[in-house]
Amino acid sequence: MAISHNVSGVTLGALTVKNRFVPSFLKTELYLNFRTGLDKHAGLFDLAEAFEVFTKEGHSYFFKGERLGFRKNIEMDPEMWKKVMPTLEVVLKEKLSYSSSVSADMKPEDIELLALESGDTTPEELDELESISSKLDSE
């Protein structure tokens, strides 16, 4: 087996499995560059295209009627992602949410109460989620 010394990164694949937070069997691929690390916007283009945030005409992509250009230019433009991310977040919350009764402006306590009332989540699971959330908030 030959070993190449010219490797600059690796393509990673991710697949969601049964859980309570996102639908099962969502797939994505991202590229890990060994010098720069993971790309902050990796995979977002595919999500935006799949959920029709971008429209495609020929080889060009459009966002809210504005021509963005070709895929390779869009993926590497952080300023463009600043414009697209708010819309993409709203679309993903609507389409990937298990419950239409949870809205983005709800307080965490209200979401916990709603989850307990639905019977889908146990108090122990809520405690675990709360500890994870507090760890993420402290970072």
N, CA, C and O of each residue as an XYZ file, in Angstrom:
556
protein
N       0.839     -1.184      0.000
C       0.000      0.000      0.000
C       0.880      1.242      0.000
O       1.776      1.362      0.835
N       0.643      2.147     -0.905
C       1.436      3.363     -1.021
C       0.860      4.453     -0.128
O      -0.357      4.579      0.005
N       1.731      5.229      0.473
C       1.316      6.332      1.332
C       1.634      7.635      0.607
O       2.761      7.846      0.159
N       0.651      8.491      0.498
C       0.839      9.773     -0.165
C       1.189     10.830      0.878
O       0.575     10.887      1.943
N       2.164     11.654      0.570
C       2.554     12.731      1.480
C       1.958     14.062      1.049
O       2.290     15.103      1.614
N       1.089     14.036      0.062
C       0.485     15.252     -0.464
C      -0.951     15.438      0.009
O      -1.671     16.254     -0.567
N      -1.384     14.734      1.007
C      -2.757     14.814      1.477
C      -2.948     16.121      2.251
O      -2.196     16.421      3.179
N      -3.961     16.891      1.856
C      -4.212     18.172      2.524
C      -5.462     18.151      3.386
O      -5.710     19.097      4.134
N      -6.251     17.092      3.296
C      -7.471     17.023      4.081
C      -8.213     15.743      3.800
O      -7.713     14.851      3.115
N      -9.418     15.664      4.338
C     -10.237     14.481      4.174
C     -11.701     14.919      4.099
O     -12.097     15.900      4.728
N     -12.496     14.186      3.329
C     -13.927     14.443      3.244
C     -14.636     13.546      4.254
O     -14.463     12.328      4.247
N     -15.433     14.161      5.118
C     -16.155     13.436      6.165
C     -17.627     13.347      5.804
O     -18.194     14.280      5.236
N     -18.236     12.230      6.134
C     -19.674     12.067      5.943
C     -20.340     11.945      7.307
O     -19.797     11.315      8.215
N     -21.509     12.544      7.446
C     -22.258     12.459      8.700
C     -23.692     12.044      8.397
O     -24.272     12.462      7.395
N     -24.252     11.228      9.263
C     -25.612     10.725      9.108
C     -26.292     10.773     10.469
O     -25.770     10.231     11.442
N     -27.465     11.424     10.546
C     -28.195     11.427     11.807
C     -28.933     10.098     11.946
O     -29.360      9.500     10.959
N     -29.070      9.657     13.179
C     -29.816      8.449     13.471
C     -30.964      8.807     14.400
O     -31.199      9.985     14.667
N     -31.661      7.829     14.882
C     -32.850      8.065     15.703
C     -32.494      8.915     16.922
O     -31.645      8.540     17.731
N     -33.157     10.063     17.037
C     -33.014     10.930     18.205
C     -34.216     11.852     18.284
O     -35.104     11.788     17.433
N     -34.253     12.694     19.280
C     -35.419     13.552     19.492
C     -35.254     14.954     18.927
O     -36.175     15.766     19.018
N     -34.115     15.249     18.356
C     -33.835     16.618     17.980
C     -33.949     16.898     16.485
O     -34.390     17.979     16.095
N     -33.566     15.956     15.656
C     -33.639     16.133     14.203
C     -34.169     14.860     13.569
O     -34.040     13.783     14.151
N     -34.759     14.962     12.396
C     -35.239     13.754     11.717
C     -34.097     12.785     11.417
O     -32.950     13.195     11.237
N     -34.417     11.530     11.366
C     -33.422     10.499     11.099
C     -32.970     10.514      9.639
O     -33.679     10.976      8.745
N     -31.776      9.995      9.440
C     -31.193      9.745      8.123
C     -30.956     10.998      7.280
O     -31.071     10.954      6.055
N     -30.623     12.126      7.941
C     -30.151     13.292      7.204
C     -28.662     13.081      6.957
O     -27.919     12.713      7.867
N     -28.236     13.316      5.722
C     -26.829     13.098      5.373
C     -26.178     14.418      4.996
O     -26.822     15.318      4.458
N     -24.891     14.513      5.288
C     -24.108     15.650      4.825
C     -22.658     15.229      4.677
O     -22.208     14.258      5.285
N     -21.947     15.966      3.871
C     -20.519     15.760      3.702
C     -19.820     17.080      3.959
O     -20.326     18.137      3.579
N     -18.661     17.030      4.601
C     -17.872     18.224      4.791
C     -16.404     17.903      4.630
O     -15.976     16.759      4.787
N     -15.654     18.919      4.317
C     -14.241     18.736      4.038
C     -13.431     19.270      5.209
O     -13.608     20.418      5.616
N     -12.556     18.455      5.745
C     -11.661     18.845      6.833
C     -10.289     19.107      6.230
O      -9.586     18.183      5.821
N      -9.919     20.383      6.182
C      -8.604     20.769      5.701
C      -7.656     20.682      6.889
O      -7.945     21.237      7.950
N      -6.536     19.996      6.728
C      -5.624     19.783      7.848
C      -4.919     21.063      8.279
O      -4.401     21.130      9.394
N      -4.887     22.078      7.421
C      -4.247     23.344      7.796
C      -5.221     24.340      8.413
O      -4.886     25.010      9.390
N      -6.420     24.442      7.854
C      -7.359     25.475      8.303
C      -8.504     24.941      9.146
O      -9.234     25.729      9.748
N      -8.684     23.638      9.208
C      -9.774     23.056      9.987
C     -11.065     22.983      9.191
O     -11.062     23.099      7.965
N     -12.167     22.790      9.901
C     -13.475     22.691      9.249
C     -13.927     24.050      8.747
O     -13.702     25.075      9.390
N     -14.560     24.039      7.604
C     -15.130     25.250      7.049
C     -16.416     25.565      7.805
O     -17.279     24.702      7.963
N     -16.536     26.782      8.262
C     -17.702     27.207      9.049
C     -19.015     27.043      8.280
O     -20.064     26.803      8.878
N     -18.952     27.170      6.981
C     -20.172     27.130      6.157
C     -20.324     25.828      5.384
O     -21.143     25.751      4.468
N     -19.563     24.819      5.729
C     -19.620     23.543      5.012
C     -21.004     22.924      5.124
O     -21.560     22.830      6.218
N     -21.551     22.511      4.017
C     -22.843     21.841      4.004
C     -24.041     22.768      3.946
O     -25.153     22.324      3.657
N     -23.834     24.043      4.215
C     -24.968     24.968      4.225
C     -25.544     25.186      2.829
O     -26.750     25.373      2.668
N     -24.679     25.162      1.833
C     -25.166     25.356      0.473
C     -26.156     24.265      0.100
O     -27.215     24.541     -0.464
N     -25.804     23.014      0.419
C     -26.699     21.897      0.110
C     -28.026     22.032      0.851
O     -29.081     21.735      0.289
N     -27.982     22.481      2.113
C     -29.220     22.695      2.865
C     -30.062     23.795      2.225
O     -31.269     23.640      2.043
N     -29.414     24.901      1.889
C     -30.144     26.022      1.292
C     -30.784     25.623     -0.033
O     -31.902     26.033     -0.342
N     -30.075     24.833     -0.799
C     -30.621     24.384     -2.077
C     -31.754     23.375     -1.862
O     -32.778     23.438     -2.543
N     -31.574     22.456     -0.926
C     -32.593     21.430     -0.676
C     -33.898     22.032     -0.149
O     -34.982     21.550     -0.478
N     -33.793     23.082      0.665
C     -34.984     23.692      1.239
C     -35.423     24.935      0.467
O     -36.192     25.757      0.966
N     -34.915     25.054     -0.768
C     -35.342     26.068     -1.726
C     -35.146     27.499     -1.246
O     -35.934     28.383     -1.580
N     -34.096     27.728     -0.462
C     -33.719     29.091     -0.109
C     -33.054     29.737     -1.319
O     -33.234     30.927     -1.577
N     -32.285     28.941     -2.059
C     -31.709     29.374     -3.329
C     -32.565     28.827     -4.461
O     -33.124     27.735     -4.355
N     -32.664     29.580     -5.530
C     -33.270     29.062     -6.742
C     -32.165     28.970     -7.793
O     -31.222     29.762     -7.798
N     -32.301     28.002     -8.668
C     -31.266     27.753     -9.666
C     -31.832     27.946    -11.058
O     -32.889     27.412    -11.396
N     -31.114     28.716    -11.858
C     -31.448     28.893    -13.266
C     -30.179     28.641    -14.058
O     -29.242     29.439    -14.015
N     -30.148     27.531    -14.780
C     -28.931     27.139    -15.482
C     -27.869     26.750    -14.468
O     -28.080     25.854    -13.651
N     -26.730     27.422    -14.521
C     -25.665     27.162    -13.554
C     -25.579     28.253    -12.495
O     -24.716     28.192    -11.619
N     -26.458     29.249    -12.560
C     -26.445     30.363    -11.611
C     -27.476     30.148    -10.512
O     -28.501     29.496    -10.715
N     -27.182     30.710     -9.346
C     -28.080     30.618     -8.199
C     -28.569     32.012     -7.830
O     -27.857     33.004     -7.984
N     -29.816     32.059     -7.333
C     -30.445     33.308     -6.954
C     -30.971     33.205     -5.527
O     -31.401     32.140     -5.085
N     -30.929     34.335     -4.810
C     -31.469     34.420     -3.461
C     -32.360     35.646     -3.408
O     -31.883     36.771     -3.554
N     -33.660     35.432     -3.199
C     -34.648     36.513     -3.163
C     -34.554     37.397     -4.405
O     -34.619     38.623     -4.315
N     -34.399     36.755     -5.566
C     -34.355     37.476     -6.821
C     -32.996     38.046     -7.180
O     -32.811     38.494     -8.312
N     -32.044     38.048     -6.271
C     -30.701     38.586     -6.528
C     -29.783     37.472     -7.030
O     -29.708     36.402     -6.426
N     -29.096     37.729     -8.125
C     -28.183     36.728     -8.683
C     -26.942     36.638     -7.819
O     -26.269     37.639     -7.578
N     -26.637     35.414     -7.345
C     -25.460     35.192     -6.506
C     -24.267     34.701     -7.309
O     -23.122     34.932     -6.920
N     -24.514     34.038     -8.407
C     -23.427     33.523     -9.228
C     -23.362     32.011     -9.181
O     -24.372     31.331     -9.001
N     -22.141     31.494     -9.348
C     -21.928     30.052     -9.396
C     -21.694     29.485     -8.000
O     -21.304     30.201     -7.078
N     -21.940     28.191     -7.869
C     -21.834     27.522     -6.571
C     -20.469     27.722     -5.915
O     -20.397     28.041     -4.729
N     -19.391     27.538     -6.667
C     -18.053     27.619     -6.068
C     -17.781     29.014     -5.508
O     -17.048     29.146     -4.527
N     -18.349     30.045     -6.104
C     -18.174     31.412     -5.594
C     -19.026     31.657     -4.349
O     -18.601     32.349     -3.425
N     -20.206     31.095     -4.334
C     -21.128     31.291     -3.214
C     -20.605     30.610     -1.956
O     -20.641     31.190     -0.870
N     -20.123     29.389     -2.100
C     -19.681     28.609     -0.942
C     -18.545     29.279     -0.174
O     -18.435     29.111      1.041
N     -17.710     30.026     -0.863
C     -16.530     30.620     -0.232
C     -16.711     32.089      0.160
O     -15.738     32.735      0.549
N     -17.917     32.627      0.071
C     -18.146     34.049      0.340
C     -18.828     34.257      1.693
O     -20.043     34.086      1.795
N     -18.064     34.626      2.746
C     -18.661     34.802      4.071
C     -19.681     35.945      4.137
O     -20.628     35.880      4.921
N     -19.498     36.981      3.329
C     -20.445     38.098      3.337
C     -21.818     37.664      2.815
O     -22.849     38.112      3.316
N     -21.820     36.792      1.811
C     -23.078     36.292      1.275
C     -23.802     35.460      2.330
O     -25.024     35.545      2.460
N     -23.038     34.643      3.097
C     -23.664     33.802      4.122
C     -24.285     34.641      5.228
O     -25.268     34.221      5.838
N     -23.731     35.815      5.498
C     -24.332     36.707      6.502
C     -25.730     37.140      6.076
O     -26.610     37.330      6.916
N     -25.933     37.295      4.760
C     -27.264     37.669      4.249
C     -28.218     36.477      4.253
O     -29.405     36.630      4.540
N     -27.704     35.299      3.938
C     -28.552     34.121      3.740
C     -28.917     33.429      5.059
O     -30.015     32.885      5.179
N     -28.021     33.439      6.042
C     -28.216     32.659      7.277
C     -29.528     32.951      8.011
O     -30.190     32.001      8.428
N     -29.941     34.211      8.191
C     -31.222     34.428      8.894
C     -32.399     33.738      8.199
O     -33.246     33.140      8.862
N     -32.452     33.819      6.892
C     -33.534     33.169      6.143
C     -33.431     31.655      6.250
O     -34.436     30.972      6.447
N     -32.217     31.132      6.121
C     -32.011     29.689      6.210
C     -32.396     29.161      7.589
O     -33.004     28.096      7.696
N     -32.048     29.895      8.641
C     -32.401     29.465      9.996
C     -33.912     29.384     10.186
O     -34.412     28.430     10.781
N     -34.635     30.373      9.688
C     -36.100     30.379      9.816
C     -36.701     29.189      9.062
O     -37.575     28.494      9.580
N     -36.227     28.965      7.846
C     -36.748     27.855      7.036
C     -36.468     26.519      7.714
O     -37.347     25.659      7.769
N     -35.255     26.337      8.232
C     -34.907     25.075      8.885
C     -35.719     24.857     10.156
O     -36.129     23.732     10.440
N     -35.958     25.919     10.925
C     -36.782     25.777     12.140
C     -38.201     25.361     11.782
O     -38.805     24.541     12.474
N     -38.730     25.920     10.710
C     -40.092     25.563     10.294
C     -40.162     24.134      9.763
O     -41.063     23.379     10.129
N     -39.225     23.763      8.912
C     -39.301     22.475      8.223
C     -38.811     21.299      9.064
O     -39.306     20.184      8.899
N     -37.848     21.523      9.964
C     -37.264     20.417     10.718
C     -37.768     20.320     12.150
O     -37.294     19.484     12.919
N     -38.713     21.157     12.511
C     -39.263     21.121     13.860
C     -40.286     19.996     13.972
O     -41.121     19.807     13.087
N     -40.208     19.256     15.071
C     -41.184     18.199     15.298
C     -42.531     18.758     15.717
O     -43.566     18.138     15.475
N     -42.522     19.914     16.335
C     -43.759     20.468     16.862
C     -43.946     21.884     16.341
O     -43.034     22.708     16.406
N     -45.118     22.152     15.833
C     -45.399     23.504     15.362
C     -45.731     24.427     16.534
O     -45.833     25.639     16.349
N     -45.901     23.869     17.744
C     -46.241     24.692     18.892
C     -45.017     25.362     19.513
O     -45.166     26.225     20.378
N     -43.816     24.982     19.090
C     -42.605     25.603     19.609
C     -42.193     26.702     18.643
O     -42.015     26.458     17.450
N     -42.044     27.911     19.165
C     -41.622     29.019     18.318
C     -40.269     29.537     18.785
O     -39.836     29.251     19.902
N     -39.612     30.293     17.931
C     -38.255     30.760     18.203
C     -38.195     31.739     19.372
O     -37.150     31.866     20.011
N     -39.302     32.438     19.665
C     -39.272     33.429     20.731
C     -39.702     32.875     22.095
O     -39.836     33.642     23.048
N     -39.917     31.581     22.205
C     -40.304     30.977     23.479
C     -39.116     30.881     24.415
O     -37.980     30.693     23.978
N     -39.384     31.010     25.709
C     -38.356     30.858     26.727
C     -38.083     29.370     26.942
O     -38.973     28.544     26.736
N     -36.855     29.017     27.356
C     -36.538     27.603     27.586
C     -37.480     26.918     28.578
O     -37.805     25.742     28.417
N     -37.921     27.658     29.610
C     -38.826     27.067     30.602
C     -40.156     26.665     29.966
O     -40.727     25.627     30.300
N     -40.644     27.508     29.037
C     -41.901     27.212     28.353
C     -41.775     25.985     27.456
O     -42.700     25.178     27.363
N     -40.619     25.850     26.795
C     -40.384     24.698     25.924
C     -40.317     23.425     26.763
O     -40.850     22.388     26.366
N     -39.659     23.503     27.931
C     -39.573     22.338     28.816
C     -40.959     21.917     29.285
O     -41.283     20.730     29.288
N     -41.778     22.891     29.682
C     -43.133     22.602     30.145
C     -43.954     21.967     29.026
O     -44.688     21.007     29.257
N     -43.828     22.502     27.823
C     -44.545     21.955     26.673
C     -44.107     20.521     26.399
O     -44.938     19.665     26.099
N     -42.803     20.254     26.500
C     -42.286     18.909     26.267
C     -42.796     17.936     27.326
O     -43.144     16.801     27.003
N     -42.845     18.366     28.582
C     -43.362     17.507     29.652
C     -44.842     17.207     29.456
O     -45.284     16.075     29.655
N     -45.607     18.229     29.064
C     -47.043     18.048     28.862
C     -47.335     17.095     27.711
O     -48.324     16.361     27.743
N     -46.476     17.105     26.694
C     -46.710     16.235     25.536
C     -46.419     14.781     25.854
O     -46.892     13.882     25.158
N     -45.636     14.543     26.914
C     -45.314     13.178     27.314
C     -44.191     12.561     26.507
O     -43.874     11.385     26.691
N     -43.578     13.334     25.610
C     -42.493     12.817     24.773
C     -41.146     12.830     25.482
O     -40.239     12.088     25.106
N     -41.012     13.665     26.502
C     -39.728     13.851     27.163
C     -39.880     13.628     28.656
O     -40.822     14.127     29.272
N     -38.958     12.882     29.234
C     -38.975     12.641     30.675
C     -38.226     13.761     31.388
O     -37.405     14.438     30.769
N     -38.490     13.968     32.671
C     -37.753     14.997     33.431
C     -36.240     14.762     33.415
O     -35.467     15.720     33.411
N     -35.816     13.500     33.407
C     -34.380     13.202     33.372
C     -33.758     13.674     32.056
O     -32.653     14.218     32.042
N     -34.474     13.462     30.959
C     -33.971     13.914     29.667
C     -33.892     15.437     29.620
O     -32.958     15.995     29.044
N     -34.865     16.103     30.220
C     -34.833     17.560     30.270
C     -33.652     18.059     31.091
O     -33.013     19.043     30.720
N     -33.354     17.389     32.208
C     -32.198     17.767     33.015
C     -30.910     17.627     32.220
O     -30.023     18.477     32.297
N     -30.819     16.546     31.454
C     -29.635     16.319     30.629
C     -29.513     17.403     29.556
O     -28.423     17.922     29.317
N     -30.629     17.741     28.915
C     -30.613     18.794     27.905
C     -30.231     20.137     28.508
O     -29.493     20.913     27.900
N     -30.736     20.405     29.701
C     -30.419     21.660     30.375
C     -28.930     21.764     30.707
O     -28.326     22.828     30.570
N     -28.343     20.634     31.150
C     -26.911     20.672     31.471
C     -26.077     20.867     30.215
O     -25.072     21.576     30.248
N     -26.474     20.255     29.116
C     -25.775     20.450     27.846
C     -25.907     21.889     27.407
O     -24.930     22.500     26.971
N     -27.105     22.440     27.516
C     -27.352     23.811     27.114
C     -26.521     24.782     27.947
O     -25.958     25.732     27.403
N     -26.435     24.558     29.255
C     -25.657     25.451     30.091
C     -24.171     25.365     29.774
O     -23.466     26.371     29.844
N     -23.683     24.169     29.426
C     -22.279     24.027     29.028
C     -21.998     24.806     27.747
O     -20.962     25.457     27.617
N     -22.939     24.729     26.801
C     -22.758     25.443     25.544
C     -22.808     26.949     25.753
O     -22.064     27.694     25.115
N     -23.690     27.400     26.651
C     -23.809     28.835     26.931
C     -22.558     29.378     27.596
O     -22.191     30.531     27.368
N     -21.898     28.571     28.414
C     -20.715     29.029     29.124
C     -19.486     29.118     28.228
O     -18.508     29.769     28.595
N     -19.514     28.479     27.059
C     -18.347     28.506     26.143
C     -18.232     29.781     25.412
O     -17.311     29.954     24.613
